[in-house]
Amino acid sequence: MKKTYISLFLLSLFILCSSCNDEWTDELYENFVSFKAPLINEGITNIYVRYKGEGKTTFQQPLIVSGSTTNSKDLSVSIAVDPDTLQTLNFERFQNREDFYYRQLSATYFTIPSQIGIKSGENTALMPIDFTFKDIDMTEKWVLPLTILDDPSGNYNSHPRKHYRKALLRVNPFNNYSGTYSGTALKTNMKGYEDETPIVKSEIRSYVVDENTIFFYAGNIDEDRQDRRNYKVYATFNQTGGVRFWSDNPEMDFKLNKDASYTIAEQMDAVRPYLLHRYITINNIDYEFTDYTMISTVDINYVVTGSVTLHRQLNTQIPDEDQAILW
């Protein structure tokens, strides 16, 4: 009886194995073409591009061919700017608060190829986007919306899911001094009440103006203010350690009380020896300004004093600067 059971088991195993094929050599998933542009919780993808004035900076946007087998033919993928998706995102996220809207990056500041080739035997390609940022106004939240077009000839299939077929790239130009500063040591007080508890922001974001200049929003003003563009405070860094604070809006009544300075300190990470920590600290900040639009009939005068620190982490093993900085 035992031999009979063994014989039946072996026969069943033989039949099962003989019915199998090399399914791993067949395509289990479609070869869809998509962007590699993961979204953050704001519905966009942040990219960081070195500011070079009138000079050109190239950002390489990855494209991917999905599937369980290698792409077997040459593809010519068509790319276009996609304003409709950006308009939909703006309305769904911000409704009628148009001051919060992302703005489509003007064609003045970028060029893209209309087609990207992906070779047979390869599942990835890089799309070069050339940026030139001279005179860009960073009070706006600039986004470059891209889409992979359908191919009527059937040479390739764009991904059916829009989050893969489309890329909403929020463009962040940077220089040596721009980024998010720690603001815990910067105090904002109403003038005449400097001994009272100050307004303190944990983070203060700065934006590129040119290679050596950034701007902050004055005091406790940030991107949430509809009239934020009226309250830009510029900081120009020189090679000798000085920082010149200034404003181009006379209605703001900007007054500088003290010359500021900056220091740069670097140290390697104690655990990850390839990681460089760079700290840029702006010291002796001391200026006054008037908030003349919060209450239309009353000017509110503020005094801002203290210091701010920018912490950058750089992976020294990565040669591409925008990829080396851990944003």
C-alpha positions as CSV (number, residue, x, y, z in Angstrom):
1,M,0.0,0.0,0.0
2,K,2.8,2.4,0.9
3,K,4.4,1.7,-2.5
4,T,1.1,2.5,-4.2
5,Y,0.9,5.9,-2.5
6,I,4.5,6.7,-3.4
7,S,3.9,5.8,-7.0
8,L,0.7,8.0,-7.2
9,F,2.6,10.9,-5.6
10,L,5.5,10.7,-8.1
11,L,3.1,10.4,-11.0
12,S,1.2,13.6,-9.8
13,L,4.5,15.4,-9.3
14,F,5.6,14.4,-12.9
15,I,2.3,15.7,-14.3
16,L,2.5,18.9,-12.4
17,C,6.1,19.6,-13.5
18,S,5.4,18.7,-17.1
19,S,2.6,21.3,-17.2
20,C,4.9,24.1,-15.9
21,N,6.7,26.4,-18.3
22,D,9.3,29.2,-17.9
23,E,6.8,31.8,-16.9
24,W,9.5,34.1,-15.7
25,T,10.6,34.6,-19.3
26,D,7.1,35.9,-20.2
27,E,6.0,39.5,-19.6
28,L,3.9,39.6,-16.4
29,Y,3.3,43.4,-16.5
30,E,2.9,45.8,-19.4
31,N,6.0,47.9,-20.5
32,F,4.5,51.3,-19.5
33,V,6.6,54.4,-19.8
34,S,6.5,56.7,-16.8
35,F,8.4,59.5,-15.0
36,K,10.3,58.9,-11.8
37,A,8.9,61.9,-9.9
38,P,7.6,60.8,-6.5
39,L,5.0,63.2,-5.0
40,I,5.3,64.8,-1.6
41,N,2.2,65.7,0.5
42,E,1.8,68.9,-1.4
43,G,1.0,67.0,-4.7
44,I,4.3,68.1,-6.4
45,T,7.9,66.9,-6.7
46,N,10.6,69.2,-5.4
47,I,13.7,69.5,-7.6
48,Y,16.8,71.6,-6.8
49,V,18.8,73.3,-9.5
50,R,21.9,75.4,-9.1
51,Y,21.4,79.1,-9.9
52,K,23.9,80.4,-12.5
53,G,22.4,83.7,-13.6
54,E,22.4,83.8,-17.4
55,G,24.3,80.5,-17.4
56,K,22.5,77.2,-18.2
57,T,22.0,74.4,-15.6
58,T,20.8,71.0,-16.7
59,F,18.6,68.8,-14.6
60,Q,18.3,65.1,-15.6
61,Q,14.7,63.9,-15.2
62,P,14.5,60.0,-15.2
63,L,12.1,58.1,-17.3
64,I,11.3,54.4,-16.6
65,V,9.9,51.5,-18.6
66,S,8.0,49.3,-16.2
67,G,7.6,45.5,-16.5
68,S,9.2,42.2,-15.4
69,T,11.2,41.8,-18.6
70,T,13.7,44.1,-20.2
71,N,12.4,46.5,-22.8
72,S,12.9,44.8,-26.2
73,K,12.7,47.7,-28.7
74,D,13.9,51.2,-29.4
75,L,11.4,53.7,-28.0
76,S,10.9,57.4,-29.0
77,V,8.9,58.9,-26.1
78,S,7.1,62.2,-26.7
79,I,7.1,64.8,-23.9
80,A,5.0,68.0,-23.5
81,V,4.2,70.7,-21.0
82,D,0.8,70.0,-19.3
83,P,-0.9,73.1,-17.9
84,D,-4.3,71.4,-17.4
85,T,-3.1,69.0,-14.7
86,L,-1.5,72.0,-12.8
87,Q,-4.8,73.9,-13.0
88,T,-6.7,70.9,-11.6
89,L,-4.2,70.5,-8.8
90,N,-4.4,74.2,-7.8
91,F,-8.2,74.2,-7.7
92,E,-8.5,70.9,-5.8
93,R,-5.9,71.9,-3.2
94,F,-6.5,75.6,-2.8
95,Q,-10.0,76.3,-4.2
96,N,-10.3,80.1,-4.6
97,R,-7.1,81.0,-2.7
98,E,-5.3,81.9,-5.9
99,D,-2.4,83.5,-3.9
100,F,-1.5,79.9,-2.9
101,Y,-1.6,78.6,-6.5
102,Y,1.5,77.1,-8.1
103,R,2.5,79.0,-11.2
104,Q,3.5,77.4,-14.4
105,L,7.2,78.1,-15.0
106,S,7.6,80.5,-17.9
107,A,9.2,79.1,-21.1
108,T,11.8,81.9,-20.6
109,Y,13.4,79.9,-17.9
110,F,13.6,76.4,-19.4
111,T,13.9,74.2,-22.5
112,I,12.9,70.6,-22.9
113,P,13.4,68.1,-25.7
114,S,10.2,67.0,-27.5
115,Q,11.2,63.4,-27.6
116,I,13.4,61.1,-25.5
117,G,14.9,57.9,-26.8
118,I,15.0,54.7,-24.8
119,K,17.2,52.0,-26.4
120,S,16.3,48.4,-26.7
121,G,17.7,46.4,-23.8
122,E,17.4,49.4,-21.5
123,N,14.6,50.3,-19.1
124,T,15.6,53.8,-18.1
125,A,16.6,57.1,-19.8
126,L,17.4,60.6,-18.6
127,M,15.5,63.6,-20.0
128,P,17.7,66.8,-19.9
129,I,15.9,69.9,-18.8
130,D,17.9,73.1,-19.3
131,F,17.2,76.0,-16.9
132,T,18.3,79.6,-16.9
133,F,17.0,81.6,-13.9
134,K,18.3,85.2,-14.3
135,D,15.7,87.6,-12.9
136,I,13.3,84.9,-11.7
137,D,10.8,86.1,-9.1
138,M,10.8,83.5,-6.3
139,T,7.8,85.0,-4.5
140,E,5.9,82.8,-6.9
141,K,5.8,79.0,-6.4
142,W,7.0,77.8,-9.8
143,V,6.1,74.4,-11.2
144,L,7.1,72.8,-14.5
145,P,4.2,70.4,-15.3
146,L,5.1,67.6,-17.8
147,T,3.3,64.7,-19.4
148,I,4.1,61.7,-21.5
149,L,2.0,61.8,-24.6
150,D,0.2,58.8,-26.0
151,D,1.7,57.3,-29.1
152,P,-0.9,56.6,-31.8
153,S,1.6,54.3,-33.7
154,G,1.9,52.0,-30.7
155,N,5.6,52.3,-30.4
156,Y,5.2,52.7,-26.6
157,N,2.5,52.8,-24.0
158,S,2.4,55.7,-21.5
159,H,1.4,54.7,-18.0
160,P,-2.4,54.7,-17.5
161,R,-2.0,56.2,-14.0
162,K,-1.6,60.0,-14.1
163,H,0.7,60.1,-11.1
164,Y,3.2,58.1,-13.2
165,R,2.6,59.6,-16.6
166,K,2.9,63.1,-15.3
167,A,5.5,65.1,-13.4
168,L,4.7,68.3,-11.5
169,L,8.2,69.6,-10.8
170,R,8.4,72.4,-8.3
171,V,11.6,74.2,-9.3
172,N,13.9,75.4,-6.5
173,P,16.9,77.3,-7.7
174,F,19.7,77.4,-5.1
175,N,23.0,79.2,-4.4
176,N,25.5,78.7,-1.6
177,Y,23.4,80.6,0.9
178,S,19.7,79.7,0.1
179,G,17.6,77.2,1.9
180,T,15.7,76.8,5.2
181,Y,17.4,78.4,8.2
182,S,16.8,77.6,11.8
183,G,15.0,80.7,13.2
184,T,14.9,79.8,16.9
185,A,17.5,82.5,17.7
186,L,15.8,85.3,15.7
187,K,13.4,87.5,17.7
188,T,10.6,89.7,16.3
189,N,9.1,92.3,18.6
190,M,6.8,95.2,18.2
191,K,8.8,98.3,18.5
192,G,8.7,99.7,22.0
193,Y,8.0,96.3,23.4
194,E,11.4,94.7,23.0
195,D,11.3,93.3,26.6
196,E,8.1,91.4,25.9
197,T,8.0,87.8,24.7
198,P,9.1,87.8,21.1
199,I,7.6,86.1,18.0
200,V,9.9,83.2,17.1
201,K,9.7,81.0,14.0
202,S,11.3,77.5,14.1
203,E,12.2,77.8,10.4
204,I,12.8,80.7,8.0
205,R,12.9,79.9,4.3
206,S,15.2,81.9,2.0
207,Y,15.0,82.2,-1.7
208,V,17.5,82.9,-4.5
209,V,17.9,86.4,-6.0
210,D,21.4,86.0,-7.7
211,E,24.6,84.1,-7.0
212,N,25.4,86.0,-3.8
213,T,22.0,87.3,-2.7
214,I,18.9,85.7,-1.1
215,F,15.7,87.1,0.4
216,F,13.7,86.3,3.4
217,Y,10.2,87.6,4.3
218,A,10.5,90.1,7.1
219,G,9.8,89.2,10.6
220,N,7.0,86.6,11.0
221,I,5.7,86.9,7.4
222,D,5.9,83.8,5.2
223,E,4.4,82.2,2.1
224,D,0.9,82.2,3.6
225,R,0.6,86.0,3.4
226,Q,-1.3,87.2,0.3
227,D,0.9,90.3,0.2
228,R,4.2,88.6,1.0
229,R,5.9,90.2,-2.0
230,N,5.8,93.6,-0.2
231,Y,8.0,92.4,2.6
232,K,11.1,90.9,1.0
233,V,14.3,91.5,3.0
234,Y,17.4,90.9,0.8
235,A,20.8,89.6,2.1
236,T,23.9,90.0,0.0
237,F,26.9,88.0,1.1
238,N,30.5,89.3,0.3
239,Q,33.7,87.4,0.3
240,T,35.0,88.9,3.5
241,G,32.3,87.6,5.8
242,G,29.9,90.6,5.7
243,V,26.1,90.5,4.9
244,R,24.3,93.5,3.6
245,F,20.6,93.6,4.5
246,W,18.4,95.8,2.3
247,S,14.9,96.3,0.9
248,D,13.6,97.7,-2.4
249,N,10.1,98.7,-1.0
250,P,10.1,102.2,0.5
251,E,6.6,101.7,2.0
252,M,8.1,99.0,4.2
253,D,10.2,101.7,6.0
254,F,13.1,99.3,6.3
255,K,15.9,100.4,8.6
256,L,19.1,98.6,9.3
257,N,20.5,99.1,12.8
258,K,23.6,97.0,12.6
259,D,25.9,95.4,10.0
260,A,25.5,91.7,9.9
261,S,28.2,89.1,9.3
262,Y,28.3,85.4,8.5
263,T,30.5,82.4,9.3
264,I,30.8,79.0,7.7
265,A,31.7,75.9,9.7
266,E,32.2,72.3,8.3
267,Q,32.6,69.0,10.0
268,M,32.4,65.4,8.8
269,D,29.7,63.1,10.3
270,A,31.0,61.0,13.2
271,V,29.1,57.9,12.0
272,R,28.9,58.3,8.3
273,P,32.4,59.5,7.2
274,Y,31.3,60.4,3.7
275,L,28.7,63.0,5.0
276,L,29.8,66.6,5.3
277,H,27.9,69.0,7.6
278,R,28.1,72.6,6.5
279,Y,26.7,75.4,8.8
280,I,26.2,78.9,7.6
281,T,25.3,81.3,10.4
282,I,24.2,84.9,9.9
283,N,25.1,86.9,13.0
284,N,24.1,90.3,14.4
285,I,20.8,90.6,12.5
286,D,19.2,93.9,13.6
287,Y,16.6,95.7,11.5
288,E,13.2,97.4,11.7
289,F,10.3,97.3,9.3
290,T,6.7,98.4,9.1
291,D,3.8,96.1,8.4
292,Y,1.5,98.6,6.6
293,T,-1.1,96.1,5.1
294,M,-2.1,93.8,7.9
295,I,-4.4,96.5,9.2
296,S,-5.1,99.1,6.5
297,T,-5.5,102.0,8.9
298,V,-2.6,101.2,11.3
299,D,1.1,100.8,10.7
300,I,2.7,98.2,12.9
301,N,6.4,98.7,13.5
302,Y,8.6,95.7,14.3
303,V,12.2,95.1,15.4
304,V,14.0,91.9,14.3
305,T,17.2,90.8,16.1
306,G,19.3,87.7,16.5
307,S,20.8,85.1,14.2
308,V,19.8,82.3,11.9
309,T,21.7,79.1,10.8
310,L,21.5,77.1,7.6
311,H,22.5,73.4,7.9
312,R,23.4,71.5,4.7
313,Q,24.4,67.9,4.5
314,L,26.5,66.9,1.5
315,N,27.3,63.3,0.4
316,T,30.9,63.7,-0.7
317,Q,30.6,60.4,-2.7
318,I,28.1,61.9,-5.2
319,P,29.6,64.2,-7.9
320,D,26.4,65.9,-9.0
321,E,25.8,68.8,-6.6
322,D,22.0,68.8,-6.7
323,Q,22.0,65.1,-5.8
324,A,24.8,65.4,-3.2
325,I,22.9,67.8,-1.0
326,L,20.5,66.0,1.2
327,W,17.5,68.3,0.9
